[in-house]
Amino acid sequence: MGWRRWAAPAAVVFLFLVAVGCGAGGPRPAPGAHVTVVLRADGGGRVDLWASGGMRADRDLRDLGRRVAAALFRGKALGPTTVRPGTAVTFARTEVPRAYRPGPRPGFDVAGEGAGAVLKAAGYSGYTLRIRPPLVRTSLGARTHPPGFEYTWRVSPGDPPPAGRIVLRPRLLHWAVEMALLAVAAAGVLTAFAARDARVGYGGCAAGAVAAVTVLLSDHGSGDALGTLGYLDGAPLTHVTRLPLVALPMVALAVIRLLRLIAGHAPTRPE
């Protein structure tokens, strides 16, 4: 039938669109000052500043962004500060080559008092501060949070400034489990294509698809632990972090093989 011819390509296109759509878009920032600190897995970081309503010149925005970054990363060498177009307003981005030192328990001190003083002097008495750590477990005080957790403060005039120390707690166990599931997915798909027995083929498709989908539904960044611990950086760390995305074509291959098995065992009409 015609649907069998188009089912496999349609499934591949659908999975691709889902993967692309998961990372698309983003909310428009509200009026005021908004600071986002990103801590990368290799020890680097950056500070993004949106300051709508008061910054009329790129030079003023660039200067304010650099002063806010200097207040948040006291004593750290700063990289260049650039003004970039955003979805709603332009923002200033300051690179921090060494935001923290990788290791078993690296930390970042939340210097909200200094950043708040800089923003208040520029006319922003209220602001938001968001900190995005690498995809590892983190803690602030006695509370521990899972990978992917973002720390957010909405500071109104008169509120106490954000303070404390965010401790990164990288663990290799999650990455090891994810790699084991990826190996199971690869073995299942390979078995599904190599097996002559249809029952073995169905089992390989099921095992490969379930393992691959489990990997795709995880945080996709368990390899960040290798960078946060100081084992990898640069291109090797990037490749390791993106390795779980290999599960996407494995799902597609499992679906294609399953459709072929179904088509090959479909009953034929008598002439």
Salt bridges, closest charged atoms under 4 A:
ASP48 OD2 - ARG46 NE 3.11
ASP48 OD1 - ARG93 NE 2.80
ASP63 OD2 - ARG67 NE 2.95
GLU95 OE1 - ARG40 NH2 2.93
ASP109 OD1 - ARG165 NH1 2.98
GLU150 OE1 - ARG130 NE 3.47
GLU150 OE2 - ARG132 NE 3.13
ASP197 OD2 - ARG199 NH2 3.39
ASP219 OD2 - HIS174 ND1 3.27
